[in-house]
């Protein structure tokens, strides 16, 4: 039996804002899980992210190094019209700008190895540099700014933290244009 988005949406509650909230199996953090027989054919496990299942049926395979994020920022939503395919770095940047970065702090070192991410504004980074050089504790500055201590360390390392901004719009607009 082939799984379709129509079958997936049958297990969703439809909201007026267009969200389709999954009411089936979820991860411990509330993300939808779907049993997908197509994954067996590719040698994978039968249970996959609900976002992946919906995206692959609507738009094709997810590009390597990319993830699917929801523009509505609702974990339970599986509406394909709310999905955007972005790089992992763009996803972290989006999370930082929307305030959900705190839950992703521990993933930054794993996901963004070798990628320069700007999670604080350039003027904030300059202020942090000056305050560390003046003798303030890095941990206290990290707590004050809602960032991880390793981010403060990276701000202090030459060449490890960039303060230049790309001349582009929000990450949501960049992803939509791609």
C-alpha positions as CSV (number, residue, x, y, z in Angstrom):
1,X,0.0,0.0,0.0
2,X,1.3,3.4,-1.0
3,X,1.2,6.2,1.6
4,X,-0.2,9.5,0.2
5,X,-0.5,13.0,1.6
6,X,-4.3,12.5,1.6
7,X,-3.8,9.6,3.9
8,X,-1.5,11.6,6.1
9,X,-3.9,14.6,6.2
10,X,-6.7,12.2,7.3
11,X,-4.9,12.1,10.7
12,X,-4.6,15.8,11.0
13,X,-6.8,18.5,12.5
14,X,-7.3,21.3,10.0
15,X,-6.9,24.9,11.4
16,X,-8.2,28.1,9.9
17,X,-4.6,29.4,9.5
18,X,-3.9,26.5,7.1
19,X,-2.0,24.4,9.6
20,X,-2.6,20.7,9.5
21,X,-1.8,19.4,13.0
22,X,-0.7,15.8,13.2
23,X,-2.6,13.7,15.8
24,X,-0.8,10.5,15.3
25,X,2.5,9.2,16.7
26,X,5.1,11.9,17.7
27,X,8.6,12.1,19.0
28,X,9.2,13.0,22.6
29,X,9.6,16.6,21.5
30,X,6.2,16.6,19.6
31,X,7.4,16.2,16.0
32,X,5.2,14.0,13.8
33,X,6.3,10.4,13.0
34,X,4.8,8.6,10.0
35,X,5.0,4.9,9.0
36,X,6.2,5.1,5.4
37,X,6.5,1.9,3.4
38,X,8.5,3.7,0.7
39,X,11.4,4.0,3.1
40,X,11.8,0.2,3.1
41,X,12.4,0.3,-0.7
42,X,15.3,2.7,-0.2
43,X,16.7,0.6,2.6
44,X,15.6,2.8,5.4
45,X,13.5,2.4,8.5
46,X,9.8,2.4,8.1
47,X,9.1,5.3,10.5
48,X,10.2,8.7,9.3
49,X,9.6,12.4,10.1
50,X,6.1,13.5,9.0
51,X,7.7,16.5,7.3
52,X,9.9,14.3,5.2
53,X,7.0,12.0,4.2
54,X,4.8,15.0,3.1
55,X,7.7,16.9,1.4
56,X,8.8,13.9,-0.6
57,X,5.3,13.2,-1.9
58,X,4.7,16.9,-2.8
59,X,8.1,18.1,-4.0
60,X,10.5,15.1,-4.4
61,X,13.5,14.0,-2.4
62,X,15.2,16.5,0.1
63,X,18.5,17.7,-1.2
64,X,21.6,16.5,0.7
65,X,22.5,19.0,3.5
66,X,19.0,20.5,3.5
67,X,16.2,20.2,6.1
68,X,12.5,21.1,6.0
69,X,11.3,23.9,8.3
70,X,7.8,25.1,8.9
71,X,7.2,28.8,8.2
72,X,4.3,28.7,10.7
73,X,6.9,27.5,13.4
74,X,4.4,24.8,14.6
75,X,6.0,21.5,15.3
76,X,2.8,19.5,14.8
77,X,2.0,21.1,11.4
78,X,2.3,19.0,8.3
79,X,0.9,21.4,5.7
80,X,3.0,21.3,2.6
81,X,2.2,25.0,1.9
82,X,4.0,25.9,5.2
83,X,7.2,23.9,4.4
84,X,10.4,25.4,3.1
85,X,13.6,23.5,2.2
86,X,16.7,25.3,3.6
87,X,20.3,24.4,4.5
88,X,21.0,23.4,8.1
89,X,22.8,26.8,8.6
90,X,19.8,28.7,7.3
91,X,17.6,26.7,9.6
92,X,19.7,27.7,12.6
93,X,19.8,31.3,11.5
94,X,16.0,31.2,11.2
95,X,15.7,29.7,14.7
96,X,18.0,32.4,16.1
97,X,15.9,35.2,14.5
98,X,12.6,33.8,15.7
99,X,13.7,33.2,19.3
100,X,13.6,29.4,19.2
101,X,17.4,29.2,19.1
102,X,17.8,28.2,22.7
103,X,16.4,24.7,22.1
104,X,18.9,24.3,19.3
105,X,22.0,25.5,21.1
106,X,23.4,22.0,21.8
107,X,23.1,21.1,18.1
108,X,25.1,24.0,16.8
109,X,28.5,22.4,17.1
110,X,27.3,19.2,15.4
111,X,25.3,20.7,12.6
112,X,27.5,23.8,11.8
113,X,31.0,22.3,11.8
114,X,33.0,24.5,9.5
115,X,30.0,26.8,8.9
116,X,30.2,30.4,10.1
117,X,26.9,31.3,11.7
118,X,25.9,34.7,12.9
119,X,23.6,34.2,15.9
120,X,24.1,37.7,17.4
121,X,24.1,41.1,15.8
122,X,27.6,42.5,14.8
123,X,27.3,45.3,17.4
124,X,26.4,42.8,20.1
125,X,29.5,40.7,19.1
126,X,31.7,43.8,19.4
127,X,30.2,44.6,22.8
128,X,30.8,41.1,24.0
129,X,34.5,41.2,22.8
130,X,35.0,44.5,24.6
131,X,33.4,43.3,27.8
132,X,35.5,40.0,27.8
133,X,38.6,42.0,27.3
134,X,37.6,44.3,30.2
135,X,37.5,41.2,32.4
136,X,33.8,40.1,32.5
137,X,33.2,36.3,32.7
138,X,32.2,34.7,29.4
139,X,29.6,32.5,31.0
140,X,27.8,35.5,32.5
141,X,27.8,37.3,29.1
142,X,26.4,34.1,27.5
143,X,23.6,33.9,30.0
144,X,22.8,37.6,29.6
145,X,22.6,37.4,25.8
146,X,20.8,34.0,25.7
147,X,23.6,32.3,23.8
148,X,25.9,29.4,24.5
149,X,29.2,29.8,26.1
150,X,30.9,28.3,23.1
151,X,29.4,31.1,21.0
152,X,31.1,33.7,23.2
153,X,34.4,31.7,22.8
154,X,33.9,31.7,19.0
155,X,33.3,35.5,19.1
156,X,36.7,35.9,20.8
157,X,38.6,33.7,18.4
158,X,40.0,35.5,15.3
159,X,38.5,34.1,12.1
160,X,36.0,31.9,13.9
161,X,33.1,34.3,14.1
162,X,32.0,36.6,11.3
163,X,30.3,39.9,11.9
164,X,29.7,40.7,8.2
165,X,26.1,40.6,7.0
166,X,25.1,39.3,3.6
167,X,23.0,41.8,1.8
168,X,19.8,39.7,1.7
169,X,16.4,39.6,3.2
170,X,15.2,37.2,5.9
171,X,16.1,33.6,5.6
172,X,12.4,32.8,4.9
173,X,12.5,35.0,1.8
174,X,15.8,33.5,0.7
175,X,14.4,30.0,1.0
176,X,11.2,30.8,-0.8
177,X,13.2,32.4,-3.7
178,X,15.4,29.3,-4.1
